[in-house]
Amino acid sequence: MKTLIAFIIFLFNAIICVSQGINFEKGNWEETIAKAKQEKKLIYLDIFTSWCGPCKMMAKKYFPDEKVAEVYNRDFVNMSIDAEKGEGITLAAKYHVSGYPTNLFIDPQNAEIIYKTTGMPADKEGFINNGVVAISERNDPMKLPEYQKIFVKNSYDEKFLRKYIDKAKRLDLSTDLLLDAFITKYSKGYVVDSNVLYLKGIVNSINNKGFDYIIQHADLSEDKNANKDFAESMMFRAIHYASLTKKTPYFQQAVKKYEKLFPNEVEKSLFYQKDYYSKVEDNTNLWPVYEKYADLLNGKSSSLFETEDKELLEEAKEGLVWQMDEMKIPVEKRQEAIDKTINANPILKYQSSNQAGTDLNQIAWEVFEKKRTNKALLSKALVWSEKAMELSKKNSINEQLVIKDTYATLLYANGKKEKAIELEKEIVRMAKEEKSEDIASFEETLQKMQDGTY
């Protein structure tokens, strides 16, 4: 994600406004639904964010295209909305949007998804085909309850099961039981590599036999890290699904499978657990994870962070090259573009350090806010905060001040009041020099420390 954001900052400076091509509605969601009902059309809903590069590429390459517009203006009432603003926030949550761009084709009669894709299609023909598939899905004579009934009765063949899997995926439903059935009943009828190719296109969860099949045949992948990357993407989907449905056992099952497959990836496992338990506000499970995760980060050496920073920088560069391939930017101009992107966003050089510093600062601050009476934990939080300051030395001055403020706060809470006050005075002075937007907050903290009321 950081790679993508950095690329956008350099190559895309403003939201592209489309003045021709697809006709996007200017009204709100209810008005769009009403119009679609009146015209007896499906709704095409483009959900984007301002920082999403592929979203902007779609807006530039596909939306203005004459052939694309012919299909979408004829068959759909079209709406485009920012997932992080206004009504877009509600719609993104309603339709379980977890990546951008998300393309939704919605039946206005019940506001339910007919077809869903995530990401930018490889070409405009693929984008047009999305619309064709959506129309076909609407015209499917079999509705979801009929599929479910046949599956439960176990009165189906392979053709039906594949069709049901495709339908469930389009509707963003769990395919775990369906994939288990496919592996058990039909996968042996195909050579391994064709099974892997098929499954990689439809597996969207870690908790099924289809995922297991892919991982078991990792030797088929040219990229040694491909299956690990695939597993990690499935973990984020597990977090997303389980947090929406409040199915903690589902998430815990996913974590156990991930840990069994990658026993050395303790840090990532703790990161996933921290992410999930904080999302669902499960404090019983969250705080033990917080402590383990913070202790692990605190114990990592500077040299290890430096190594990880370099590795992530190389991945960022590879991501930039991929984006430039997509945009057909001339080879001779690419290095200059990469250098400018990194110079404009130096934090790309310190991604691992920055993430760890941010996480340690967050956990340390939450200890002060929620566990201040726990003296042992408060003492550990001071150590974690000090490590966060060390890791944030490459951050902007304003970011460093925020992390220093956490450290000063924990000094105070641990009884080192004089040292805390002196540090907070320094923070206020530096904030004024930098014209930080947090000056008032720092001054308020300093006053409370001096008054003995903090």
N, C-alpha and C positions, 0 to 999 in steps of 0.2 A: 504493500500500500504506500509506504513512504517513497518507494521508487516511482510509483505512478504519479504521486502528488508532485514530486520534484520535476518530473518530466513536463507535467502540465504547466507548472509555474513558468518554465522557460518557453515552451512551444505554444502555449495557449494562454493569452493574456486577458481575454474577454470572452464572455459567452457569445456564441455565434447566433445571430438572429436570422431566422429563415423567413424570407419575404415571399417565397414562391415554393412550389412543390406541394407537399402534404399540407392540407388545411387543418391547422390545430385550433380547437375551440378556445375562445377567450373567456368563457364563463366558468362557473364553479362546477363541482362534480354533479350536483343534483340537476343542474341545467343540462349538462352533457348527457346524463342518463335519460332525461325527458326527451331530448332531441333524438337520441338513438332509438327510443321506444317509438316515437312518432314516425321515424324513417324506416323502422324495422331492420336496423343494422346492428352489428356488434360494435363494441367500443374498443378501439386500440388505445391503450394507455402506456405512454412512454414515461418511465420513472427514472430520473437522472439525478446527479448531484453536480454542483458547480465545479468540483475538483476532479471529476471523472473524465479522463482522456478519451476512452472509447465512446462515451456519451457525446462528446463534442465532435468526434470523428463521424459518428452516425449523422449528427445534425448537419455536418458539412458535406458528407459524401452521399448519403442516402435520401434524406428528407427532401432535398431540392430536385431530385432526379425525376424526370418526366414519366418514365415507366413505373417507378415506385409510386409516384403521386396518383397515377391513373388507377392503380389497384386500390390503394388505401383510401382515396377520396370517393371511389365508387362503392366500396364494400364496407367501409367503417366510418364511424364518427370518431375523430381523432382528438386525443388530449395529451399534452406533455406537461409534466409537473416535477418540481424539485422536491426530492424526498426529505430535505432538511428544512423546508420552509412551509409555513402556513398549513393549508389543507393537505399538502404532500406528506407531512409527518404522519397524519392519521391514515392516509391511504397506504403508505409504505408499511405501517404496522398491521393494518387490516389484511393486507395481502401477503404478509410474511416475506417482505423483500429483504434479501441479505446480500445482494450484489448489484452492481450497476454497469451498464444500463439494464433494467428489467423491462421486458416487453410483455404486457398483459393484454389478452383478448378476452373481453368480458361480456357476458350476456346481460343486457340492461334490465331484463325482466326480473332477475333475481340477484343481480350484482355479483354473480359468481364467475370464477375464472373458467373460461373455455379452453384456453391454451396459454402456456407461459414459457418464455425463454429468458435466460440471463446471459448477458454479454452481447458483444457486437458480432453479427453474422459476418462470415469471411468475405462476402461480396453482396452486391445489391440483389442478385438473384436469390441468395439465401434469405435475405430480408423479405423479398416478395413471397418466397415460399412459406415463410412464417404465416403470412396472411392466408395463403391457400390452405395450409394445414388447419388454421383456426376455423375457416369456413367448413372444412371437411369434418372437424370435430363437432361443430354445431349440428351438422347434418347426420351425425352418427345415430342410427335408429335405436341403438342400445344406450340406455342411461346407466349411470354408475351403479345404482342399486341392483340392476339386472346382472351386471358383471359380478358384483359381490355375491349375489345369490348363487350363481353358477359355480363360482370358485369355492364357496363354503360347501356346496354339495359334492365337490370333487368330480363334477361331470363335464370335464373340459379336455381339449387337446392342446398341443403345443402352439398352434396358430392362435387359438383364443388367448392363451396365457401371455404370449408376446404382445398381443393387442391390448390386453388388460394392463400389462406393465407400462406400455407406451402411454396409455390413457392416464394411469395413476401418476406417472411422472409429469405429464402435461398439467395435471390438476394440482401438482405440488403435494401429493399424498405420499405416505410411507409405502415403499415397495419392498420392505423387508420380507414379509411372508411370501410375496410373489416370487422374489428372487430365490428364496429358500426352496420353493417348489420347483423352480426351473432347474436349479443345480441338482436336486434330488432326482427329478424325473427325466430331464432331457439333455443335460449338458454332456453326458457320456456319448451322445450321438455325434459329437463334433470334435474336430482336432482342437488341441489346447489353444493354439494361437487365435483361432477364429472365435473361441469362447471368450478369451481375454479381450479381444477387440470389441465384441458385442457388449460385454459386461462393463467395460470402461465407459461406454457411452450411456449406460443407464443406471449404474450404481450411484446412489446419492446418500449412502449411510454406511457406517462402519459395522453396524449390528446385523449383518446378514451373511449368508454363505457365498453370495456373489463377491463381496469384498474379500472374504477369505480365499476364494479361488484366485483372484487377481494377485494377492500377496504371495500365495503359495507358488506362483509361477513367475516370481520376480526375475528369474534368470532370462526371461524372454525380453526384458527391457534393455535397450541400449544404454540408457541413462541409469547408473547405479543408484541414484537418489530418487528416481521417478516414483517408485512405490512408497518410499518414505514421504515424499511430497504429497502423494495421493492420500496417504493415511492422515496426514496433517490437515488436508483440506476437508476430509470427512469428519475430523474432530471438530472443526469449526462449524460444520453443518449440524453435528450432534449437539453442540452448545446452543446453536440457534433454535433447533427443533425442541430440545428438552426445556429450554427456558420459556418458550412460547406455550408449551403444553403442560409445563410444571411437572414433567416426568423425570424426577431425579434418578430413579433406578435405571432409566434408559441411558442417561448420561454416565452414571457410574459403571454400567456395563461397557460403555464405549471406552472409558478410561482404563479399565482393567485389560481390555483387549489391546489397547495401544501400549500399555506398559509391558505386556507379555511379549509383544512384537519388538519393542524397542526399549529394553530394560535400562539402557544407558541414557535415555532421554528423560531423566528425572526432572530437570528444569522445565522442559516443555510440558510435562504432565502436570506439574504444580501450577504452571501458568494457565493451562486450560481449566484446572479446578478453581483457581482464583477467579478467573473470568466468569465461569458458570455460577459459582456460589454467590458471588457479588451481584450478578444479574438477578438472581432469584431471592436475594437477601436472606440466605440461609446462614445465619451467623454461627450456628452450632458447628457446621462443617467448615465455614470460612476461616475462622480464626486459627485453628491448627494449621491450615494450609498457608495462611499468611505468614505464620512464624517459620515454618519449614522453608518456604520460598525466600523469605527475607534473609534467613540464615545462610541459605545456599548462595545467594547473590553476594552477600557480605563476605563470604569466604573465597570468592573467585579472585584470582590474582590479576594484577594490572596487565601482565603479559597475555593472559588468556583473553581478556577483553580486547586487547589490541589485535590479537589474531582474529577474533570474531568480527571486529569492526572491518578489518581488511577483506574478510570473506564476504561480508554483506555489501561492501562497496563494489566488489567485483560482480555480485549478483545484480546490484543496481545498474551497473554499466551494461550488463547483458540485457536487462529489461529495457534500457534506453535504445539499445541497438535493435531489439525486437520491434519496439514502437516505430523506429525510423524505417525499418523494413516495411512495416505495414503502410507507412505514409510515402514510401518510395523516395525517401530523401537520398540524394546522391552520396555515394561512399566517401568522396573527398571532403564532404562537409560535416561528416558525422563526428569526428574527433573534436572539432571545434564546438559542436553542439553539446557534446558530453562534458567538455571542460567548462563551458559556460554554465551548464546546469549545476555541476558540482560546486563551482565557485559561488553561484548564487544561493546554493543550499549546502553550506559546509557541514551541516549536521549529518549528511549522507556518509561522511567519513567516520562517524561515531555512532552508528545506529544501535549496536549492542550496548555500548556504554550508556547512551542516552536513555534507552528503554529501561535498563536496570536502575539507573538513577531516578527516573520518573517513578518506577514501581516502588522502590525503597522509600522515596519521599512520601508517596501516597500512603503506604502502610504505616510509616512512622507517624504521620499526621493523624491517621485514624486511631492509632493507639492513644494519642493525646486526647482526642475528642471522645472516644468511647470506652477506653480501658485505663483511664488515668489513675484509678485507685489500685491498679495492679502494678506494684512497685517493681517487681522483677521484669515484667514486660516493658514498663516505662524505661527501665535502664537499658534494655536491649534496643528499644526504639531509638535511643540517643546514639548508639553505635551504628545502627542502620542509617540514621540521618547523616552522620559524619561520612559514611561511605557514599551516600547520595551526593554530598557536596564534592567529594573527590571525583566522582564520575561526571559531574556536570560542569567541569571547568571549561569545556569546549562549547557550552551552551551560550546563548545570549546573556548579557548582563542582567536583564530583567528576570529571566528564568533562574539564573544563579541566585538572585536576591530572594526569590520565592522559596527556594530550597534552603537558603541560609536562615530565612525567617522560621522555617520549621525547626531547624537546629537550635536556634535561639530559644524558641518556645520549649523545646525538650530540655534544654539546659535549665531553664527556669523551673519546669515541672520536676526536675530531678534535684532541686535544691541549690543549684549553682546560679543563684539569682544575680549576683554582681557581674559575673561573666556574661550572663544572658543579656543584661541591660546594656553593657558596653557593646556587645555585638549588634543588638537591635539599634543602638544609636548609629553605628557604622552603616547599617542597612538603610536607615532613614536618610543619612547623608548621601549615600550613593544613589538612592532612589531619586532624590531631588536633582542630583547632577544629571541623571539619565532621563529625568522627567517621566518617571515611571507612573503608570496609571494606578499602581498599588500604594502610592505614597500615603494616602489617608489611612489605609488599613495598617500599614507599618507604624504610623504615628499612634494610632489607637492602641496597638499592641504594646508599644513602648510606654505609653501613659499608664496602661493597666499594670505593667511590670513595676513601674516606679511607685504606683499607688498601692502595690501589694494586693491587687484584686484580680490578677490573671490566673 
